[in-house]
Amino acid sequence: MTETLQEQTDLPHQLPEDVPESMASEGISETSPAESPAKPAKAKNRFASVQPVLEKLFELYPQLFGERFLPLKLGIFQELLAAHPEEFKRESLKAALGVHTRSTRYLQSVAAGQKRHDLQGKPVEDVAPEHVFLSIVELFQRRQARSSEDLRPKLRKQLLAAFEKSGLTRQDYLARIGTPAEPIQVLLDEVLTEVEQQRARRAALKKAFEASGQTVEAFADALGMGVGEVQAALK
């Protein structure tokens, strides 16, 4: 079977509905069917088993696996194998990257919307909106499980920023992220509606500005708005 780790490097606990089974089997999910979150010893042993590989990755590519984690470009798994055939074995590298990309620090870099990076540490492509969404949700679930504070307001803010940045329509965004659990879905519906309303207001403001023939300053003054606020809406 063709290895597809590079196509799902960032996916945390959940996977989109349209991900083939071959992708879901690359060691990226938070727990496999044979494992339970109630077995920390197994998770600890799994980390210990790949630690030498992780240390070698840090040694070779500190800009990617060092103090700061960066999203990895699609295809990084195959490139690492090709670049270091004597250093890495296929299965151990796959397992190590699975542990690395499930780590909280890595998911934070994906959730922040940073670009994917190549082996030289150069940004090469955007992280897919669905990967950003899944990482945000996974981080929320991990933090909420350890906190008595209601973290949903922060989650809402992050989801709003992620959807706005994606530039996608509501329909296209939902098609890409799949169907989240009901509590997340309720919050997401609120976010999507709010962003759609914001977009509609900006579109109406832009249309009115273009029809006015005024400068931005005069237009803002006529509406009682700040110049910066109008400029931001017109972008």
Sine and cosine of phi, psi and omega as CSV:
sin_phi,cos_phi,sin_psi,cos_psi,sin_omega,cos_omega
0.00,0.00,0.67,-0.74,0.01,-1.00
-0.93,0.38,0.75,-0.66,0.00,-1.00
-0.96,0.29,0.69,-0.73,-0.05,-1.00
-0.80,-0.60,0.43,0.90,0.01,-1.00
-0.83,0.56,-0.65,0.76,-0.06,-1.00
-0.89,0.46,-0.36,0.93,-0.04,-1.00
-1.00,0.08,-0.26,0.97,-0.03,-1.00
-0.73,-0.69,0.58,0.81,-0.10,-1.00
-0.82,0.57,-0.59,0.81,-0.18,-0.98
-0.99,-0.10,-0.13,0.99,-0.20,-0.98
-0.93,0.36,0.84,-0.54,0.08,-1.00
-0.99,0.11,-0.69,-0.72,-0.20,-0.98
-0.87,0.50,-0.63,0.78,-0.07,-1.00
-0.98,-0.22,0.39,-0.92,0.06,-1.00
-0.78,-0.63,0.62,-0.79,0.06,-1.00
-0.84,0.54,0.46,-0.89,-0.06,-1.00
-0.89,0.46,-0.45,0.89,-0.08,-1.00
-1.00,-0.03,0.16,0.99,0.04,-1.00
-0.98,0.22,0.83,-0.56,0.02,-1.00
-0.87,0.49,0.39,-0.92,-0.01,-1.00
-0.87,0.49,-0.51,0.86,-0.01,-1.00
-0.90,0.44,-0.53,0.85,0.04,-1.00
-0.96,0.27,-0.64,0.77,-0.05,-1.00
-0.93,0.36,-0.21,0.98,-0.06,-1.00
-0.99,-0.13,0.18,0.98,-0.09,-1.00
-1.00,-0.03,0.32,0.95,0.11,-0.99
0.98,0.18,0.42,0.91,-0.09,-1.00
-0.98,-0.18,-0.41,0.91,-0.03,-1.00
-0.92,0.39,0.40,-0.92,-0.06,-1.00
-0.88,0.48,-0.64,0.77,0.08,-1.00
-0.64,-0.77,0.58,-0.81,0.06,-1.00
-1.00,0.02,0.27,-0.96,-0.02,-1.00
-0.83,0.55,-0.46,0.89,-0.05,-1.00
-1.00,0.07,-0.09,1.00,-0.06,-1.00
-0.88,-0.47,0.39,-0.92,0.01,-1.00
-0.79,-0.61,0.59,-0.81,0.07,-1.00
-0.87,0.50,-0.27,0.96,-0.02,-1.00
-0.99,0.13,0.13,0.99,-0.01,-1.00
-0.88,-0.48,0.95,0.33,-0.03,-1.00
-0.89,0.45,-0.46,0.89,-0.01,-1.00
-0.89,0.46,-0.65,0.76,0.01,-1.00
-0.91,0.41,-0.66,0.75,0.02,-1.00
-0.90,0.43,-0.64,0.77,0.01,-1.00
-0.90,0.43,-0.67,0.74,0.03,-1.00
-0.91,0.42,-0.60,0.80,0.02,-1.00
-0.90,0.44,-0.67,0.75,0.04,-1.00
-0.90,0.43,-0.69,0.72,-0.01,-1.00
-0.88,0.48,-0.58,0.81,-0.04,-1.00
-0.93,0.36,-0.46,0.89,-0.03,-1.00
-0.97,-0.24,-0.02,1.00,-0.06,-1.00
-0.84,0.55,-0.66,0.75,0.04,-1.00
-0.87,0.50,-0.60,0.80,0.02,-1.00
-0.93,0.36,-0.67,0.74,0.03,-1.00
-0.89,0.46,-0.63,0.77,0.03,-1.00
-0.91,0.41,-0.62,0.79,0.04,-1.00
-0.92,0.39,-0.63,0.78,0.06,-1.00
-0.88,0.47,-0.66,0.75,0.04,-1.00
-0.89,0.45,-0.66,0.75,0.00,-1.00
-0.90,0.43,-0.68,0.74,-0.05,-1.00
-0.98,0.17,-0.58,0.81,-0.10,-1.00
-0.70,-0.71,0.93,0.38,-0.03,-1.00
-0.89,0.46,-0.42,0.91,0.01,-1.00
-0.94,0.34,-0.32,0.95,0.01,-1.00
-0.96,-0.29,-0.62,0.78,-0.13,-0.99
-0.90,-0.45,0.27,0.96,-0.06,-1.00
-1.00,-0.06,-0.70,-0.72,-0.05,-1.00
-0.87,0.49,-0.55,0.84,0.01,-1.00
-0.88,-0.47,0.80,-0.60,0.05,-1.00
-1.00,0.02,0.62,-0.79,0.04,-1.00
-0.82,-0.58,0.54,-0.84,0.09,-1.00
-0.85,0.53,0.66,-0.75,-0.06,-1.00
-1.00,-0.08,0.60,-0.80,-0.01,-1.00
-0.91,0.42,0.42,-0.91,0.10,-0.99
-0.91,0.41,0.75,-0.66,-0.01,-1.00
0.99,-0.15,0.03,1.00,-0.08,-1.00
-0.90,0.44,-0.53,0.85,0.00,-1.00
-0.87,0.48,-0.78,0.63,0.00,-1.00
-0.91,0.42,-0.59,0.80,0.00,-1.00
-0.92,0.39,-0.62,0.78,0.04,-1.00
-0.91,0.42,-0.67,0.75,0.04,-1.00
-0.89,0.46,-0.67,0.74,-0.04,-1.00
-0.94,0.34,-0.58,0.81,-0.06,-1.00
-0.98,0.20,-0.44,0.90,-0.08,-1.00
-0.68,-0.73,0.89,0.45,-0.04,-1.00
-0.89,0.45,-0.43,0.90,-0.01,-1.00
-1.00,0.00,-0.29,0.96,-0.03,-1.00
-1.00,0.00,-0.61,0.80,-0.13,-0.99
-0.86,-0.51,0.66,-0.75,0.16,-0.99
-0.98,-0.21,0.54,-0.84,-0.14,-0.99
-0.80,0.60,-0.79,0.61,-0.10,-1.00
-0.93,0.37,-0.67,0.74,-0.02,-1.00
-0.94,0.35,-0.58,0.81,0.05,-1.00
-0.93,0.37,-0.66,0.75,0.04,-1.00
-0.86,0.51,-0.70,0.71,0.00,-1.00
-0.91,0.41,-0.66,0.76,-0.02,-1.00
-0.91,0.41,-0.69,0.73,0.03,-1.00
-0.91,0.40,-0.54,0.84,0.07,-1.00
-0.89,0.46,-0.71,0.71,0.04,-1.00
-0.90,0.43,-0.70,0.71,-0.03,-1.00
-0.87,0.49,-0.74,0.68,-0.09,-1.00
-0.98,0.19,-0.13,0.99,0.14,-0.99
-1.00,-0.08,-0.12,0.99,-0.04,-1.00
-0.93,0.38,0.49,-0.87,-0.01,-1.00
-0.88,0.48,-0.66,0.75,-0.01,-1.00
-0.89,0.46,-0.64,0.77,0.01,-1.00
-0.93,0.37,-0.71,0.70,-0.01,-1.00
-0.88,0.47,-0.54,0.84,0.05,-1.00
-0.89,0.45,-0.63,0.77,0.01,-1.00
-0.92,0.38,-0.58,0.81,0.04,-1.00
-0.95,0.32,-0.71,0.71,-0.01,-1.00
-0.88,0.47,-0.50,0.87,0.00,-1.00
-0.97,0.26,-0.13,0.99,0.04,-1.00
0.98,0.18,0.35,0.94,0.06,-1.00
-0.92,0.40,0.41,-0.91,0.00,-1.00
-0.96,0.28,0.39,-0.92,0.13,-0.99
-0.95,0.30,0.52,-0.85,-0.06,-1.00
-0.83,-0.55,0.51,-0.86,0.03,-1.00
-1.00,0.01,-0.08,-1.00,-0.06,-1.00
-0.91,0.42,-0.36,0.93,0.04,-1.00
-1.00,0.06,0.01,1.00,0.01,-1.00
0.99,0.15,0.28,0.96,0.00,-1.00
-1.00,-0.09,0.68,-0.73,0.05,-1.00
-0.93,0.37,0.76,-0.65,-0.10,-0.99
-0.82,-0.58,-0.38,0.92,-0.05,-1.00
-0.27,-0.96,0.38,-0.93,0.03,-1.00
-0.97,0.24,0.49,-0.87,0.16,-0.99
-0.97,0.24,0.68,-0.73,-0.01,-1.00
-0.86,0.50,0.62,-0.79,0.00,-1.00
-0.81,0.59,-0.59,0.81,-0.01,-1.00
-0.93,0.37,-0.50,0.87,0.04,-1.00
-0.96,0.29,-0.62,0.79,0.08,-1.00
-0.88,0.48,-0.73,0.68,-0.01,-1.00
-0.86,0.51,-0.76,0.65,-0.04,-1.00
-0.89,0.46,-0.60,0.80,0.02,-1.00
-0.93,0.37,-0.66,0.75,0.04,-1.00
-0.87,0.50,-0.72,0.70,-0.03,-1.00
-0.92,0.39,-0.67,0.74,0.00,-1.00
-0.89,0.46,-0.69,0.73,0.02,-1.00
-0.90,0.44,-0.66,0.75,0.05,-1.00
-0.86,0.51,-0.72,0.69,-0.03,-1.00
-0.90,0.44,-0.64,0.77,0.02,-1.00
-0.91,0.41,-0.71,0.70,-0.05,-1.00
-0.94,0.33,-0.65,0.76,-0.02,-1.00
-0.90,0.44,-0.56,0.83,0.01,-1.00
-0.91,0.41,-0.38,0.92,-0.03,-1.00
-0.96,-0.27,-0.01,1.00,-0.11,-0.99
-0.82,-0.58,0.58,-0.82,0.09,-1.00
-1.00,0.04,-0.18,0.98,0.03,-1.00
-0.98,0.21,0.60,-0.80,0.07,-1.00
-0.98,0.21,0.94,-0.35,-0.07,-1.00
-1.00,-0.07,0.12,0.99,-0.03,-1.00
-0.89,0.45,-0.60,0.80,0.05,-1.00
-0.85,0.53,-0.64,0.76,0.04,-1.00
-0.93,0.37,-0.65,0.76,0.04,-1.00
-0.87,0.49,-0.68,0.73,-0.01,-1.00
-0.86,0.50,-0.69,0.72,0.01,-1.00
-0.89,0.46,-0.66,0.75,0.00,-1.00
-0.92,0.38,-0.67,0.74,0.01,-1.00
-0.90,0.43,-0.64,0.77,0.02,-1.00
-0.89,0.46,-0.72,0.69,0.00,-1.00
-0.90,0.44,-0.63,0.78,-0.03,-1.00
-0.92,0.38,-0.68,0.73,0.01,-1.00
-0.92,0.40,-0.68,0.73,0.01,-1.00
-0.86,0.51,-0.70,0.72,-0.03,-1.00
-0.93,0.38,-0.51,0.86,-0.04,-1.00
-0.89,0.46,-0.51,0.86,-0.03,-1.00
0.95,0.30,0.10,0.99,-0.03,-1.00
-1.00,0.09,0.37,-0.93,0.15,-0.99
-0.97,0.26,0.25,-0.97,0.03,-1.00
-0.83,0.55,-0.72,0.69,-0.05,-1.00
-0.89,0.45,-0.71,0.71,-0.02,-1.00
-0.93,0.38,-0.61,0.80,-0.01,-1.00
-0.91,0.42,-0.72,0.69,0.00,-1.00
-0.90,0.43,-0.57,0.82,0.01,-1.00
-0.91,0.42,-0.50,0.86,-0.06,-1.00
-1.00,0.07,-0.57,0.82,-0.08,-1.00
-1.00,0.04,-0.22,0.98,-0.03,-1.00
0.99,0.17,-0.39,-0.92,-0.05,-1.00
-0.93,-0.37,0.95,-0.30,0.01,-1.00
-0.97,0.23,0.15,-0.99,0.05,-1.00
-0.88,0.47,0.42,-0.91,-0.15,-0.99
-0.82,0.57,-0.72,0.70,0.00,-1.00
-0.86,0.51,-0.62,0.78,0.03,-1.00
-0.95,0.33,-0.63,0.78,-0.02,-1.00
-0.88,0.47,-0.67,0.74,0.01,-1.00
-0.87,0.48,-0.73,0.69,0.01,-1.00
-0.91,0.41,-0.65,0.76,0.00,-1.00
-0.90,0.44,-0.65,0.76,0.03,-1.00
-0.85,0.52,-0.66,0.75,0.04,-1.00
-0.89,0.45,-0.68,0.74,-0.02,-1.00
-0.90,0.43,-0.73,0.68,-0.03,-1.00
-0.89,0.46,-0.64,0.77,0.02,-1.00
-0.91,0.42,-0.68,0.73,0.00,-1.00
-0.89,0.46,-0.70,0.71,-0.01,-1.00
-0.91,0.41,-0.65,0.76,0.04,-1.00
-0.87,0.50,-0.65,0.76,0.03,-1.00
-0.91,0.41,-0.65,0.76,0.05,-1.00
-0.89,0.46,-0.68,0.74,0.01,-1.00
-0.90,0.44,-0.64,0.77,0.01,-1.00
-0.91,0.42,-0.66,0.75,0.02,-1.00
-0.90,0.43,-0.66,0.75,0.02,-1.00
-0.91,0.41,-0.64,0.77,0.02,-1.00
-0.89,0.45,-0.66,0.75,0.01,-1.00
-0.92,0.40,-0.64,0.77,0.01,-1.00
-0.91,0.42,-0.66,0.75,0.01,-1.00
-0.90,0.43,-0.66,0.75,0.02,-1.00
-0.89,0.45,-0.67,0.74,0.01,-1.00
-0.91,0.41,-0.63,0.78,0.00,-1.00
-0.91,0.42,-0.71,0.70,-0.01,-1.00
-0.89,0.45,-0.55,0.83,0.01,-1.00
-0.98,0.22,-0.38,0.92,-0.09,-1.00
-0.96,0.26,-0.52,0.86,-0.05,-1.00
0.95,0.30,0.19,0.98,-0.04,-1.00
-1.00,-0.06,0.23,-0.97,0.16,-0.99
-0.97,0.26,0.27,-0.96,0.02,-1.00
-0.87,0.49,-0.64,0.77,-0.03,-1.00
-0.90,0.43,-0.72,0.69,-0.02,-1.00
-0.92,0.39,-0.63,0.77,0.00,-1.00
-0.90,0.43,-0.69,0.72,0.01,-1.00
-0.90,0.44,-0.66,0.75,-0.01,-1.00
-0.90,0.43,-0.64,0.77,-0.01,-1.00
-0.91,0.42,-0.51,0.86,-0.02,-1.00
-1.00,-0.06,-0.09,1.00,-0.03,-1.00
0.95,0.31,0.49,0.87,-0.01,-1.00
-0.93,-0.36,0.34,-0.94,0.08,-1.00
-0.97,0.25,0.52,-0.86,-0.02,-1.00
-0.88,0.47,-0.68,0.73,0.02,-1.00
-0.88,0.48,-0.61,0.79,0.01,-1.00
-0.90,0.43,-0.67,0.74,0.01,-1.00
-0.93,0.36,-0.68,0.73,0.01,-1.00
-0.87,0.50,-0.66,0.75,0.01,-1.00
-0.90,0.43,-0.62,0.78,-0.01,-1.00
-0.95,0.32,-0.46,0.89,-0.06,-1.00
-1.00,0.08,-0.21,0.98,-0.01,-1.00
-0.93,0.38,0.00,0.00,0.00,0.00
